[in-house]
Amino acid sequence: MRPMIDARRPARAWQHAGETGPPVDLYETSEAVIVRLAVPGADGASLSLTIEDEHVRLRGESTPPGAKWGDRTLVHWQEIPYGRCERTVPLPRPVGKDAAKATYRNGVLEILLPKRQTQTSRTVQIDIT
């Protein structure tokens, strides 16, 4: 007989899965940089997003579905990692942090980061004394 697995202690967590965090897709359009992270089992309240000049950092926690079915659940197969996770995604170019929008739907967090307009050149007057 197989031993029962305590649903409060996930059988497979991000660290044990050999992962650094949720899988990421990174896209770029003419107007924006788009970051998509797969975080199955999380709810929006458990996710924390920090946007810096050079990267986006996600911290969060997802709960295995067996946890809602009682204190003890017999897990026959589990490949989806659960538990605490953190992922830092480097951005390919400067973005407008203040105009960023994030949505979490069907286990996927999508972050839309409008590109920041940068000046191509700047003229500076130099006083010669």
N, C-alpha and C positions, 0 to 999 in steps of 0.2 A: 504494500500500500504506500502511496506517495504521501510525503508529509504535507500538512497544511501550511500555506504561506500567509503570514500576517499581512493583511492589506494596508495596515498603517505603516509598514516598512516596505517600500517598493522593492520588488524583486530586481528591477533593473533601473538604475538611476543614470543620469548623464555621465557622471564620473566613471561608473562601472562599465558603461557602454563604450568607453574609449573615445568619447566625444568631448569636445570643448564646449558644446552648447548646441542650440537648435540649428538645423541646416538653414542656409541663407541663399537667396537669389539677389543679385545686384544688377539693376538695369539703369540705363541712362537714355533719356530722350533729349530733344533739343531744348526743352524747358525745365526738366527736373531730373533728379536722381531718385530712383525708387528702390527701396530695400524691402524684401519680403522674408519673414522668418516663420518657420513652422514650429508652433508650440501647442501640440495637441493636448487637450485636457486642462489647459489653463483657463482662467477666466480673466477678463480685462483688469479687474481689481488687483490681481496678483502680479501684474507686469509693470515694470518700471523702465522708462525709456529716457536716456540722457543723450542729447545731441550736442556734440562739440564741433569745433572747426574742421577737424580732420577725421572724425569717426562718430559712429553711433554705437551706444552701449545699451544692451537689453539685459535686464535682470528679472528673474521671475521664478515661479514655481508651478508645476503642474501635478495634479493628483491622479493616481491610477483610478480607473473606473471602479475597480473592486472595492475601493474604500467606501463608496456610497452604498454598497450592498451588505454591509455588516462588518463586524469586527474581524471575522476570519473568512477568507475567501480562498478557495482552491484555484490557483492559477495554473492552467495547463500549458499556455504558450504566451509569452510576452516579449515582443521585440521593440515596441515603442518605449523609448526612455521617458521616465517620469522623475520628478523631484526638482530640486533647485538647479537653475541653470544660469549661465551668464555668457554673453557673446559680444565681442567688440568687432565691428565691421568698419574697416577703413573706407573713407569716401574718396572717390576719384577726383573730386574738385570741390571748391568752396560752395557752400549752400546757404540759403537764407533760413537760419534757424527759427526766426520768429514766425515765419509763414509755413512751417512744417505742419503736416496733417497725418494722423495715424488712425487706422481702423483695424479692428480685430474681428474677424468673421471666419467661421468654420475652421478654427484652429490655426489660422494664418494671420500674422500681424503684418500689415502693409504700411510703410512709412513713405510719404510723398514729400520730398525735400526740393523746393524750387531752387534752381541754380542762382547763385549770387552773381550779379553783374559786376565784373571787375573792369577797371580801366586798363586799356592796353598800354597807354603811356601817360606820363604826367610831366608837365613843364614846371621847373622850379627856378625862380629868380635868385641868383646868387649875388650878394653884395660883396664887391671887392674893395678892400681898404688898403 
